[in-house]
């Protein structure tokens, strides 16, 4: 089985407004397109067919617009826009057909059959067929550089021009969520230059890409669906302070921001608050130190002398003040989270863990964790103290770590926040608690974080009953009928990762995704945003209007 890192940290050249002269970047967008005055957005009024959107520099796809690597189906999942997908997801996480007109699954869960529409064609003029679908799925599955996990796929086969079978090596119905973000490319039409010159059949085409600065998409005149209301989409990549400056000067119509800058709402802009499943939580290793775990072909130390204690992990979950953390760190721009993927159809109410400091202290007392003269508890010669790693480049995770440490002092648990690079953090991913960001419009992350051999099982928790529930969920040929098994994996009354069970993580919040939106621009209803503050905002940009 191919292994890969859950995190791919792209190194892209971010530029600020002051550094490059932002107006000069926009002037290259298109003939006849001019910036509006300050506070009125970049393209409002007479230029009602265009929007300009700022995104973080990390949103620029390092490999270009290539589904074989990461575009659409990488870590920060989103609709690929340039390419069509077999399916799309709705706000309630149900499915709608796109290239597919129908699909079904065999009783054993191993073969998914898709019927392909006959009225779609690529921008090179060739019709889209089942052969293109099979070529794409096999290409993604066999590409070592891909950030998309298709290890469950044996092969895709075009039965005829209109029928494609995707044959699996194990039942895995969450594949449908992945297929909703894998853009289909022409059979034989993928080469080393594809990312810079993509050919697709989606709503938009790539008009221009100035690396490190901007991307311009234009409506595909031969798109088989409803013509986009927004004919041109300009995406500019910049740091957060530059995004605010661009909004203040009316250079962008939609500017990404965060809780740190949300109070500085520019004149002429509204604040759009998008609900997310962008979860923040801390992994709690459940095994004793001295073990090892393999990830991406490398072996790492595993286990923690303090967090291996079940009572302590449960106490942490009951003792943490989630709303206080949201108020202090996120300025209130977040929702309390008890698991990864809260409020999704597969999330379990059993994960909810109301704040109860007295109960937390009682759990520690009963387990033999006795406060010392300095207030820090100890048990059998082990002090209730551990390091907590966070990305030193992420001010929000740093603040989470600091706030969490302060709260744990009340329980007699000493937490020492340690900022580090991700390369350094990975050395501690199985041995020390880490502040993580997760979240996807798919239950696959529930699997990755909690399955015994899941590639995100940083808690090192292995339980046959939990694995059985997860396997049963994935084996159901009807996705909507699998939700109960996902919930039972969290807690079935005897086993599970919930706070009253193994308490393998402590979750805090789903971070709201915030944007300044110029007055007069109507942004269509958003699906819950996954982890990553970028392309998800434009999933349905074709439905926006002025």
N, C-alpha and C positions, 0 to 999 in steps of 0.2 A: 504493500500500500504506500502510495506517495505521501510524504509528510511535508508540512509547510507551516510557517509561522502564522499565528493568528493576527499578528500585527506587522504591517509593512509600512515603514516610516519613510515617506517620500522626501527626497531632498530637492526642493524646487526653489527657484530664485524669486522670492517675494520682493515686491517693490512698493514703496510708499508713494503717496501723492507728491510729496516734496521731491522725491528722488528722481522721478522721471517726467514730471509735468503731466498730471492726469488728463488735462484737457487735450494735450497732444495725442494721447492714446486714443481718446474717443474720436478725435477728428479723423482718425483712420478707419472708423467703423464702416461708413458707407457714404457714398456721394449724396449730398443733399440733406444729411442728418446733422442737426446742430443741437447744441446743448441749450436747454431752457434756462431761465433765470434762476437765481438762488432760491431754494425752497420750493421750487415747482417741479423738481425732478428733471431727469435728463432728456426724456423723450415724450413728455405729455403733450396735450393740446393737439397741434396740427400733425404731429408724428405719432398717431395713435396706433400704429401697427408695430411699434418697436418697444422693447423694454431693456433697461440696462440694470444688471444685477451684480452686486459685489459678493464675492465668496472668499473664504480664507485661502491663503496660498497653498495649503495642503490639499485643496480641492482640485488643483490642476493635475490631470492624469499624467503621470511621469511617462507612461508608455503610449500616451495618446488615446485615441478613441477606439481601443482594441478590446473587444470582449474576450479574446483569447488570453488576455493578461488580467485586466482589472476593471475596464470600463463597464459600469453598471453593476457588475456581479462581484466586485472586490469587497474589501472590508466595509466600506461605506456604501451600502447598496442603494440603488436608485434606478429609475427607468432610464434606459440608454438613449432615448430620444432620436438618435441618428438611425438606429436599427430597430426593427420590429422585434417583438418577443412572442412566444407562443401564447402566453397568457399575461394578464395584468391582475393586480390585486385591487380590491375596493377598500373603502375606508373601514369597513367591518372585517377586513382580511378575507372576505370571500373572493372568488375568482371570476374573471370575465375573459372571454375569448379575445384574442388579437389575431395572430396568424392562424391559430387553430379555430376550426369551426365546431369541433367536437373532440372529446377525449374520453378514454376509459382505461381501467386497470384490470389486469387478470386477477383471478381469485387468489392466487398465491402472492400477489403484490410485486411480482418480478418483471412484468411487462406493461409499460404504459404506451398506449396507441393514440396517435394524434392524426386527425384529418385536417389537412391544410387548405386554406382558402385559395381560390384560383384567380383572384383579381388583384393580387399584390405583385409589384415588380420593383426591382432594385433601381437605383439611380443610374445604373449603366444600361438600363433598358431591358434587362433579362427578367423573365418571370421568376417569382419565388416558388420553389417546389420543396417537396419532402427531402430531396437530395441535399438541398442547402441546409435544411435543419439537421440532418444526420451529420453532414460535414462539420457544422459548427459545434454540435455537442461532442463529437469525437475529438475535434480540435482542442476544445477547452479541456476535456478530460485528460488528454495526452500531453498537454503543454506543461512542462515542469515549472514555467514561470507564472502559471496561473494562480491568482489569489482565490479562485473559486473552487470549492471542494466538490468534485464529481467522482470521488473515489468509489461511490456506490454504483456507478455506471459501468457495465460490462462493455456495451457498445450500442450505438444508434444505427438503425438500418432503415433505408428508404425502401419500403415494400413496393411502392409505385410512386408516381409523381405527386400524388395527393395523400399518401399515407406514410407516416414515419413511426417506427417502433423504437422505444428506448428500453433496452433490456438491462436489468440490474443484477448485481451479484448478491444483493440482499434487499428485502423489502424496505422502502425508504420513501414514504409519501411526502415528506417535506421537500422532496425534489421539486414539487410543483412551485413552491415559493422561489426556488432558485431559477426555475425556468421563466419566471415572471420578470427576471432582470438580466437574462442572458440574451444579448442582441444577436440576431441571425445574420450571418455574412454569406456571400455567394460561394457556392461550391467551387473550390480551387482558386478562389479570389483573395485568399489571405497570404500576404507576404510580409517581409520585414518592414515595409513602408506603409502597411495598412493603417497603423495608428495615426499617421499624419494625413492620410488620404483615404478615409473610410468610405466604403460603399455599403449603403443600407437601404431599407425600404420604409424607414420610420417617418415620423412627422416632420423632421428637420434634416437638413444637410449641413455639413461643415463648410462654411464660407471662408473663414479665415482663422488662423491660429498664430498668434504672436507669443511665442514661448516666454513664460515669466510675466506676461502682461494680461492678455485677454484671449477670449474665444468668441467667435461670432457664428451663430447658427441662423440659417434662413429656411423658411418653410419649403417643404418638398412639394412641388407643383403636381407631382404624380402620385401623391399619397392616396391610398385607397379609402381612407376614412374621411371624417369631417375635416374640412380645411381649417388649419389653425387660425384663430382670431388674431394672435400675435404672429406677425410674419417674420420678424427678426428678433433674435435674442442675443444680447451682448453680455458676456460674463467677464468681469474684470477680477483679477486675483490680487488681494492686498491684505496687509495686516489690519488688525482690528481698529487701531487708532486712525489709520488711513481711510478705512471704511466710513467711520464717523465723519471725518473731514470731507469725504466725497459727498455724503448726504448733506452736510451743512452748506456746501457750495452748490447743491442742486445738480451734481454731476451723475448721480445714479438714481434710479427709480426705486430699487429695493436694496437696502444695505444691511448685511448681517451685522449683528451686535451681540452683546452679552449682558448679563446682569450688572456688570461693572459700569457699563456705559448707558444702560437703559434709561436712567434718569436725565440724560442729556439729549432728550428728544429734539431733533432739529425742527425749526419752524417749517410748516408746510408738509410735515410727515406725521403719519400715525404709527403707533407701535403695534406690530403684529406679533402675537404670542401663539406659537404653534406647539401643541401638545406633542410629547415625544415618548419613545421608549428608550431614550438615551440614558441608561441607568448608571449610577455611580454606587459602587459597593467595594467591600474589602473581603478578600479571600482569607479563610482561617484554616491553615493546614491542620488536618485531623490525626496525623500519625506522629509517632515519636521520631526524633532526629536520628540520623544514621542511615536512612534509606536513600534511594536515588530514583529519579524518574527520567525517562527519555522524551525529548521533544525535538523535532526537526533534525533527527539523527544525532543529537548530542545528549549527553547524560548530565543531570544536574542534581545537586544535593536536595533531599526532601525531608520534611518533618520538622516539627517545632515543639520544644519541651513544654511550652506554656499552652499554646492553643490546641495541643492534642487533648487537653482536658475538656470533656464534654460539658460539664457544669459551667466552666468558664466561658465557653462559646455561647451557651444559652444565656448566661448572665449578660454578656455583651449585647446580645440582640434585644433583651428586655430593658437594658439600662441606657441604651443610646437614645438621645433626644433628636429625633429626625426633623421635626418641624423647626426646632431651634437651629439646627444645622442649616436648613434651607433658608431661614430668615437671616442668619449671620453670614453665611457664605454666598448664597445666591440672591440675596436681597428679596427673598420671597418668590423668585421666579423658578419654581420647581414644584413638583408634586411628590409627596411621600411615596417611597417605593419599598416594597418588602421582598421583591424578587426581581429577576431579570424578565422583562416583558409583562409588567403589571398591566391589568385592564385589557389584555389581549384575550381572545376566546379560550386559550389554553392555560391562562393563569389561574392559580389556585387561591381561594380565600384562606386556606390553611396556612399560607405564608404570612398572613397579617400578624403583627406582633406589637401590641400596644405598649407604650412606654410604662414601665412599672419598676421604678428604682428600688422599692422595698423588696419586691420579688427577686430582683437581680442580686441584691446583697444577701438575701436569704439563701439563694442557690449557692453562692460562694461560701457562705458560712457552713452550710450543710455538707459541702464537699471538702471541707477542711482547709480552705484558703483563709488563713488567719492574718489580720492586719499587724504589721510591725510598728516599731516606734515612729517610723517615718510615714506611716499610713499605707505603705505598699504591702500588699498581701504576699504570703508565701505558703507553700505546702510541700512537705517532705523535702525540704532543702531547696526547692525551686521557687524563685521569686517571680511574682506575677508581673513580668516586664518583658516587652518585646519591641523590636524595631518595626516601623511601618514605612514601607517604601512608596514613593510617589514620583512621578515624572517632574524633574526640576524645571522643565520648560512650561509646565502647566500650572498657572497661578491658582486656578480653581481647585485642582487636586491638592495642591499645597495647603490651601486654606481648609479643605476638608480634613486633611491629616492633622492639622493643628487643632481644629475644633474637636475632632474625635479624641485626640489626646487629652484635651482639657476635660471633656466629659468623662473619660475613663478614670481620671483622677478621683472622681466622686465614688467610684467603685473600689478604689484601692488597686487599680491596674495601671502600671506605668508604661506609657507608650511613647517611644522616641521616634518622631518623624525623620525620615532620611530621604532627601532629594537626590536623585541620580538620573543618569541617562538610561534609556531603555535597554541599551546593551548591558549595562550594569544590573538593571532591575531583573533582567532575564536570568541572571545568575542566582537570584533569590526567589524566583517565581513559585517554587514548590516548598521552600523552607521558611519563608517569612510572609506575613500579611502584606498585601499590596493594594493600593487604591487603583481600581480598574474602572474603565468605562466600557460598557457593553450595551447591546440593544439592537434588535433586528425585527423587521416585520415578518418574522418566521419563528416557529418554535425550535428551530435547529440550535439556537444558543442554549436553550434549556438542556438539550442533549449534550452539547459540547462541554458545558460547565459541570454536568452532574453524572454523566455516564462514566463507568469505571475507567474506560480507555479513551474518554473524550479528550480532545486536544486543548481544552480549557479547564481541565479538572485540576486546578491549582490547589484545591483543598485535599487532594489525594484520597478522596472518599470512594470506597468500593463497597457496593451493596447489591447482592444478587436480585433482591426484590425490586429495588429501584431500576436496575438494568432491565428487568423483565417488563416493568410498566413502560419504559421508554421504547423497548423493542416492540411491544404490543401496539403502542401508539403509532409507530412508523409503519407497522405492517398492515394497518387498516386501509383497505383500498378506497375508502371514502374519508377524505381528510376531516370533514366536519364531525364524523363519528369517532374520531381519535382523541378529541379534546379531554374526555374523562380520564383516559390513561395518562396523559401529560400531567393532569392534576394529581392523580394518585401517586405519581413519582415524587411529588413534593411531600405528600403525607397520606398514607393509606390507613392510618390508625395505629400502625406498629412501626412502619419504616418510612423513611423519607428525609429530605434535606431541610425541612421546615425548622423554625426555631424550637419547637417542642420535640423535634426529632434530632437529627445529627447536627443541625445549626452550622452548616459548612461555610456560610457566608454571612456577613451583615450588610444589608442593603439600606441605602439612605433615601435616594431621590432619583426621579426622572427629571433631567434638566430641561427646562423650557427652551425652545429655540426661538430666538427673538430677532425681529427684523424691523428696520425703519422703512415704511412704505409711503411713497409720495401720495398726497391726497389726490383722489380722482382715479387711482388705479385700483381695480377690483381683482384681488387675488382669489382664485377659486379655492373651494374647500380643500383643506389639506388632509392627507392620510397622516396617521401618527408618524412622526419623523424618527428614523432609526439613529443609531450612533453615528456621529459625524455631521457637522454643521455646514452642509454644502449643497450638493446637487438635488437633494430631496425637495427643496423648495420649488424647483422648476419641473417636478414630475408632470404637472398638468398645466404648464405655462401656455400651452396652446389654447386653453380655456379661459385665460385671463382676458380682461377687457378694460378699456379706459372709459 
